[in-house]
Amino acid sequence: MALLDTIMAKPEILLHIGIALMTVLLSTAVFKVVLGFKALKDYRVFFPWSSETTYYLLDHEPMRKLFARAPNLDAFALARRLHYKVWGVPPLAYKDTLREAAKQIHRELSAKNLGPVSESFEKVILQDINSLKASLGQGRRIPFHTTFYRLAYAGNQKAIYGPNLPIRETRVALQNFSIYLRYLNTTPSLPLLPTEWWNRIVPKARRGAEARDKVTNALIKWQKEGGVDTCSETWRNIMKIVLDKKVDIVHANRWVNMVLFGFQGNTGEQPGWGFLHLLQSPKLWKAIKAEVDALPADSLVGVDFRRAAPHLYSAIHETLRLSTAVFAGRTTTQPTKIEGCDTVFPKGVLIRIMSRASSFDSSVWGDNADCFVGDRFLKNESLYREELFFGGGVSACPGRHFAMVELELLMSHLIRNFEFDASSLQMYSKLSPEAEDLELGCAVEKPRYTCEIIGLDGTRITGIYPGVADADRCC
């Protein structure tokens, strides 16, 4: 009765109720139309993203050809899409500025310009290694995958962004963001509502957006408090392009967030995977230790690891081959054929590589493509030209040279500074990103996964392995 009295007193309430009901009915009708389109065999969804239609290449040779320069393939469309969809950077308003900033990253992190930032990275990791040594007792067990990831993260962040960007806060947020990233990649394809609305409605997308925004807010605070003055010259030169064009501070740091994620996306994980394989390959481990012992006694910056430590260099690349996944791509600007592929791709679709399909292609890597062979690249150096884990062409990962230097320096200094007991290798349950340093989860007595490892003498063993994409296990 009270409700009826309220409606009689304010008849406009009926209008609002009617509009709400009509909106629901209209939304339902539109959704049914969309479902009807999806039932057809050949259709295009009229969302603003041309790359909603995506093709994945599964054969190695067409993947390589995709990165060749071609006027009918847009190398930067995928990046512009990601700017908008995941990090919330307007794809057109700053298109030219951000493209120029991306080019500057390539220039600043080219192989010939890595000296200063590599020296900073080495200095940081040596300090952190000494701190780690001081905190460990004889024979103490530590989660080396997590520990080495955090060493790599801190070294990269301080070397690039300087001392004032909070390490733990951004690391935890970035790791949580990466867990929920796939949901943020999905919500832009949902109908009717703006993407950010869906990111609030879908629980896991909301968690991803919250983690993403924590990083962005930390970066905004860092910039306001003079972070550009205390960062590396490398990053200052990159940021100068963005600042000179007066990009809005929120959008600028959403872009910086994307770059920060790119720096941390794969590199920090690799030492953990690398040592997991090495410690289960005794003769390879012995050869690598001998190589590292023969390196210069002080700084290793500038060492040609391919020549000075060929087993270590090969093992790093073999680790990357088996444990990274890259889905770089191109958008077609007209109907297109890729050499080695029979499909004619229509205009406006996204063609992406699936690097793990390439990594297990026996026609390239041999019948043991699914095995870890630490000296694989040493036996056949032409295989270095077949790698796709950094993408390729003009949109190849701009930090690839620095990533390799980071892995070479970190793994070498770890080998120099610690004794590793391969006999005590044990699986433990994975902890959350918020877990304390050196914390161990519960022991896993029967791991779900294994890996085949072929030693220097051809001996094949079945090793313990957490599974690359397994969210529940780590070593």
N, C-alpha and C positions, 0 to 999 in steps of 0.2 A: 504493500500500500504506500509506504514511504517513497519507494522508487517511482511509482505512478505519479505521486504528487510532485516529485522533482521534475519529471518529464513534462507534466502539465505546466509547471512554472517556467521551465526553460525548453520550449519546443525545438530550439536549435540542436538539442541533443539528438533528436530523431534524425536530423540531417547528417550529423556526424556518424551515427550508427549506420545510416543508409550508405554513406560514402564508403565506410569500412567494409560493409557487406559486398558492395559492388566491386571494390578492389580485390577482395578475396575471390569472387566469381571470375573476374577478368583474369587474375593471375592464374587460376586453375585452367581457364580456357587456353591461355597462351602456352602454359606448360604442356597441355595436351597436344597443341599444334607442334611444339618442339619435339615431343615424343613421336608424333606422326612423321616428321622429317627424318628422325633417327631410324624409323622403320624402313625407309627407302634404301636402296642399294647404292645410290649415287646422289650425293647432296652436299651442300656446303652450308654450314651454320653461319648465320649473319651476325656473328659477334665481331667486334672491332679488331680482333686479332687474327690476321691472315694465317698465322701459324697454328691455329687451333687444329688444322689438319697436318699431322706430323708423320713423316716416314722415317724409319730407322734403317740404315744400311748395316748389313750383317757380314758382308764379304770385305776382306782386308783391302783389296786393290781399289774398289770404288770409294772406300773411305779415304784413301790417300788422294785420289783424284778430286774429291769434293773440295779439297783445300787449294786447288789450283786457281789462279786468278781467272775470273770469267765475268763478263759484263752482265750476264743473266743470273748471277748469284750474289745476293746481298750478304756480305760477311758480318755486318754489324746489326742486322735486324734482331737477332736473338738477344744480343746484349741490350738493345733498346727495350725489348719486350721485358727482359728481366728487371731492368731499372724500374719500370712501371709496376709490373705485376707483384714482385716480391718486396722490393725496397721502397716503392712509392715515390720514385723520382719521375716527374713528368717526362715522357719520352720525346716530346718534340720541342718543348720550351728551351731545353738546354742541350739539344742534340749535338750541335757543332762544338760547343764548349767541352762537353764531356768526351766527345770523340778526340778532340785535341789533347785533353788531359790523359786519355788512354794512350795516345801516341807518346806523350811525354813519359809515361811509365815505362814504355818499351825503351825509350832512349836512356832514361836514368838507370834502368836495371839491365842494360845491355852488358855483355860479357866484359867489355873493355872499361866499363865505369863502375865495376863492383868493389873496387878496392876499399874505399872508406866505409861503406855500409857492411862489408864483410869483416873488416877489422872491428867494428863496433859489435857485431854479432859474436865474434870469437871472444872478445873481452867479456861480454855478458855471460856467455855459457861457461867460461872458465871460472868466473866468480860464483856462478850457481853450482857448478860441479864441486868447487871447494866447500861451499856451504853444505852440499849434500854429503860429502865425505865426512864433514865434521859432525853431522847428525846421525850417522850410521855406526852401529857397533859391528864387531867382527862377526861375520856369518849371518847378518840380519837379512831376512827376506823382504824384498820390496816389489811392488807391481811395476815392472820395468816399462810396460807399454804406456801406462798412465804417467809414470815419472818422466819418461823420455819425451812424451808429448808435451808435458808442461815445461820442460826445459826448452824445447824447440819453440814453443809459443812465446815464452818470456823473452828468449833471445831475439826472435823476429820482431816482436812488438817494440822492445827497447831500441833495437838497432834502427828501426824505421821511424817510430813515433816519439822516441825520446823517453825520458824517465817519468813523465807526469801523467800518462794515461794509465788508469788503474788496471793492473794485470788480472787479478783474480776476478774482479767484477765483469770485465769484458769477456774473459775466457769462459766463465760459467754461462753467461748469456749467449755467447756464440755457439757453445756446444748444445745448449738447449734449443737454440734456433735451428741448428742443423738437424736435430732430431725431428722437428716438426716442419721442416722446409717443404716437404712434398705436399703438405696440406695447403700451404700458401701458394704453391704452384697450381693447385687444383681449383681453388675458389674463384679465380677470374673467369672460369668457364661455366660457372653456375649462372642460371638465368635470373632475370627480373631485378635483382638488387645490385647495388654497387659492390665492388669487391670488398671494400673495407667493412661493409655491413656483414657480408658473409664471414669475414675474418673475426667478427664479434660473435656471430651465431654458432659457427662450427667450433666445438670446444678445443680441438687440437690445433686448428688454425689460429684460434685466439691465443693459445699458449705460444705459438711461434711468433705471432705479431708482437706479443708482450716482450718476448726475449729480444726480438729485433729492435724494438723501440728502446729497450734498456741500453743497448749498444749505441744507438743513435744519440740518445740523451747524454750518455757519458762522453761521446765525441763532441757534442755541442758545448758541454761544460768545459771540456779540455781546450777547445778552440777559444772560448771566451776568456779563459784563464791564462792565455798566452802559449798554448801548446805549439802553435806554429813557430814560435820563437825558440823553443827548446827541442824541437824534433830534428831529425837528420836533414842535412842539406838536400839529400835526395828527395825526401818528401816535401820539403819546403818548395823546391822547384816545381813539383807536381801541383801542389796546392795553389801556387801563384797564379796558374792559369784559371783556376776556379774562382779565386778571390778577385782577380783583376776584372773578371766578367760580372762581378757582383751577383753571383748566384746566391739566392736566398739561403741563409745559414742552415735551415732545417733540411732543405733539399740537398745542399752541398754535403752535409754530413750523412745523409742517407746514402749518397754516392760513396763517401769515404767508408761507410759501413760495409757496402758491397765489396769494395777493394780489400778492406781488412779481412772479410770472410774469404776472399779469394786467396790472400796470402796464407791463411791458416787452414784452408779447406782440406788439403791432402798432405802437405809437407810434414806437419808435426806428427802425423800418424805413422809415417814410414819407418823411423828408427825402431819402434816396437815390433813391427812386422819383420824388419830386417834381422834384428837380433834373434827373434824367434826361430827364423830359418837357420841362421849361422850357427847357433848353439846346438843345433841338431845335425850339423854337417861337420864333424870333427876335423877332417883334413883341410877343408876350406877355411875353417876357423883358425887353424894353425898357420896356414899360408897368409891370411889377412893380418894376424898378429905380427908376423915377421915383417910384412910390408910396413905396417904402422910403426914398428920399432925402428925401421930404417929411415923414417921421414925426419925432416929437420927438427932439432930438439926444442925450438921455441914456437914461434908463430907458424901456422900452416897456411895462412892466407897467401894466395898466389901459386900454391903447389898444383902442378898438373897431375891430378890423381889418376887420370887415364893411363899415364905412363909410369908414375911413381908407385901407384898402388892399384895395379890392374885388376886383381881379384876383388878388392873392396869395391872398386868402381863398377865392375860387372855385376857384383852381388846387389848393389844399390839399384841398378837398372832392372835386374831380374825381380827385385822386390816391387818396384814400381809397376812392372808389367803385370804382376799377379794381383796386386792389391789396390790399384786405382781404377776408377770408372769415370770416363769422360763422355759427355754427350754433346760436344760442340756441333755446330751446324751452320747451315746457310739457308736463306729464304730465296725462293725463285721469283724473279721479276718477269719471267715469261716461261712458256712451256720449255722444259729442259730435260736433256738426257745426260747422265753421268757415265763417263767411260767405264766400261766393264759391267754396266747394269742395263738390262733391257727395258726397264720402266721409263715411260715418259712422264715426268712429274709436271703437273699442271702449274700454272702461274699462281703465286701467292701461298705456296705451302712451305713448310719447314722440313728440310732434309737434315737429319742428324746422324752422327756416327754412334755406334755402340762399341766403345773401345774394348770392352771385355770380350766381345765376339772376336775382335782382331787378335787379342792377346792369346786366345786359345785356338787360333787357326793353324792347323797342323801343316798346311801348305807353306806357311811362313816359318813357324817355330819348330817344326818336326813332330814326330809321333809322341814325344814327351812334353808337348806344349802345356799340359796340365800339371806338370811337375816343377818344383823349384830346382833349377840347375844353376848354382852360383857362378860358374865360369862359362855360362852359355855365350855371353857376348865376347868373352876372351877367345873362345874357340872360333867365333865367326863375327868379326867386327862389323861386317856389313849390316848386321841386325840393328845396329844403332840407328840406321836410316829408316828402319821400319816402325819405330816407336810412334805411338799416337797418344800417349798419356798426357801430353801437353797440348793436344790439339794440333793445329797446323796453319800454314799460310799467314795472312795478315792479321788474323785474329788469334794466333797462337798465344798461349798463356804468357803475359808480359813478364811474369816473375820467374820463368822457368830457369834462367841462368842462376839467379839468386837461390832458388829452391835447391838446385844441385849443390851449390857451395855450402848451404846450410847443412845438408845431409852429410856431405863429406867431412866438414869440420866437426859437427856434433858427434858422429859415429867414431871418428878417429880419436877425439879427445876422451870419449867415454872408454874406448878400448885401452887408451894409455893410462887412465886413472883408476880403473877398477879391475878386479879379478872376477870373472864370471864362472859360476859353478853350474855347468850344464846338467850335472846329475840331479840337481835339486829343482829342475824346471817343473813347474806345477801350474795347473789351471785354477783360476779363482773366478768367482762370479763377478760380473761387472757392477761397479758402483755408479752412483749418479755423478754428474759434473760437480756437484757441491761437496763431494767427499773430500776429506782432508788429505794432504800430501802424504804419501807412503802408507796410506790405509789399505788394508787387504780385505777383500770380501771372503765369503765362505769357500773352502776348497771344493773343487768339482772333481769327483772321483772318476766319473765316466763321461768324458767330453763327447759331444755329439759328432764332432767333425775330426777329420784327419787330413794330413797333407803328405803327398809323396815327395821325398827329397832324394835327389841323386847326387852323391858325393863326387869328389875329384877323381876317385878311382872307379867310378861307375856303380858303386854300391848304392842300392836303393833301400831306403827305409820308409816306414810309415810313421810320420811324426804327429805330435799333438798340435792342435790348431783350433782357434776359437770360431773360425768362419768369418769371412770378410764383412758380410752384411748382417751378421747375427747381433741383435740388439741385447742379448742376454748374457753374452760371454765375452770375456777379454782375458788377456794373459798379463 
